[in-house]
Amino acid sequence: HEQAPEIYSDPFAFFQKTHPTDGLQQLLQLLAKRYVGASTGEFSQTPGFLSLDTVFGGGKTHSQIASYHFSQNPDSIENLQDFLDDDELVRQFEEIAESLNVRVGVFEGGYVSSTSTKCTQDPDAPDTQTMWGELAYQLAGQEGYELFQENDETRMAPGKNEINELLNLIDDPALVLIDEVA
């Protein structure tokens, strides 16, 4: 896999060059509410699944990169209030940001083939055959992959119960980013 340019790979550079559009603010506010709710044990009343539907060039990938950096490096935004636009949420998020541990699974369909869906650079990662096997490994390691191994090897999507079992394996909030799949 190619290394992304610094503007995308460096979270500080990314947010310095990113304009907080209304759509991006809404997305990061949703994530912040979910993470604060998970940290405090209170239901955030925000949807747990979100599909970013835009036309080509509409900012889906940019929004996913922002979500990734926000979740993995929450201190990388110098002016958090510009991106969250809610002073109370900014305060709550800043209180939990240092201890925030978000499990992230990334599947980039443009970098896989029909014979291997391995997206990670981890040399111990299994040679996954499906998006589901790859995401299970990224989110919960070998134990997560083993839950989906039969599905992965037979190239069958897991059911709702299996997905819930995977998510129950991890105690941390999870962010799943899927891009460029047909």
N, C-alpha and C positions, 0 to 999 in steps of 0.2 A: 504494500500500500504506500502511496505517496504521502509525504509529510505536508500538511496544510500550511499555507503561508502564515506568517506570524500574526497578521491581522485577525486570522480566524483561530489560531492555536493558542495565542496569548490572551487570557481573559481580560487583563487590564487594558491592553491595546484594543481589543475587540469593543469593550464598553466605552472607551474614550472616543472611538470613531462611530459608534452606533447612536442614531437618533431615537429617542423614546417615543415611537409612534403610539397612537391610541391602541392599536392591536397588540403591540409588544407590551405596553403597560398592562393591558387586560390579562395577557398570558402570564406575565411574571407575578401579577397580583394573585392570580389563581394559584400558582405554584406556592407563593409565600403563604397564603391562607392554608393550603393543604399541609405545608411543612410545620407551620405554627400549630395547627390543629393536631397533627401527629405527635408533636413534641409535648403538648399540654394535655393530650388525651381527650380533646374536645372535637366533636364533629364539625368540620369547617363549612358544611353546607355548600360546598363547591363540587362540581363534577370531577370524578376521578379519571375519566377518559375524555380526551379532546382530539378531534380531528381537525387539522389545519387544512382547509380547502381554499386554495387560491388559484388563480390562473398562473400560467408559466411566468416566472419572474415576479411573482407576488409576495415573495419573502418567506416561504415555508422553511427553506434550509437555514436562512438567517435566524428565524425565530427558534428553530431547533438548536442552533449553536448557542443562542442566548440562553435558552433553557438549560442546556448542558453546563455552560459556565456559571450561571446563576446557582445551579444545584451543587456543583463541585467546588466552586470558588466564590462563595457568597460575599466575601470581602473585596472582590475585584471591581465593584461598582463604587466609584468615588462619591457620586451624588445619588444615593439610593432613592431618595424621595422623588427624583426626576422620573425614575422607572416604576415606582410603586404608586405615587400620587395619592397616598393615604398615610398621614402622619402616624396614626395609631398602629397601622399595619407595619410601617417602617420600624417603630419602636419595638413591637412584638417580635418582628423578624430579627432585628439586631440582637435581641436577648437570646435567641436560640441559634444564631448563625455559627458561632464558634463551635458548638457541639453538634451541628448538623452533619449527619452522615447519610447521604442519599445513594442508594444503589442505582447504577445506571446501566442500561442495556441499549446498545446502539446497533441498528441494522441498516446498512447502506446498500440497497439493492444494486446500485451501479458498480459495486466492487466485488460481486460474487458471481459464481457460475452455476450451471446446472449440476455440476459434480461436487462443488464445495461451497459452503456458505460461511466459512470461517472469516470473521471480520476482525477478530482480535489478534494482537501481536504476541499473545501469551503462548510460549512454546509448549506448555503443558495442556493447552486447550485441545479438546477432541476435534477431529476433522468432521465438523457438523455437516449434515446434509439438508437441513431445513432452517428457515428463519427461527422456528420455535426452539430447536435444539441450541442454536447459537445464543438466543436471548436467555434461555434457561441457564446456560453456562455463565454468561456474563453477569447475570443477576445473583446467582446462588452457587457458583462454582460447580465442582464435580457432583455434589449432592443434587443440585438443581438439574444438571444435565441428566443424571441417572433417572430422575422422574420422567423425563421426556425422551429418554434414549430409544425406547421401542418405537415411539412416534417418529423420532428423527430417522431411525434406520429404515422404517417402512414408508417414510415420507408422508405421514398422515398427521393432520393438525390435531393437537390435543383438544379435549373438551373443556367446558367451563370448570368442572370440578378439578381437573388436573391443573388448570391455570390457577385456580384458587389455592390449591395445595402448594404450588410453587411460591405464590405470594405469601402464604402463611409460613414458609420456611425462613423468610427474612423478617427481622424485627424492624428494620429501617424503612423509611419511605423509599419508593422505587420510582424511577423515571425511565420510561421506555420510549426511545426515539426510533421511528421507522421512516425511511425516506427512499424514494425511487424504487417502489415496488409496483408491478403491473397488476 
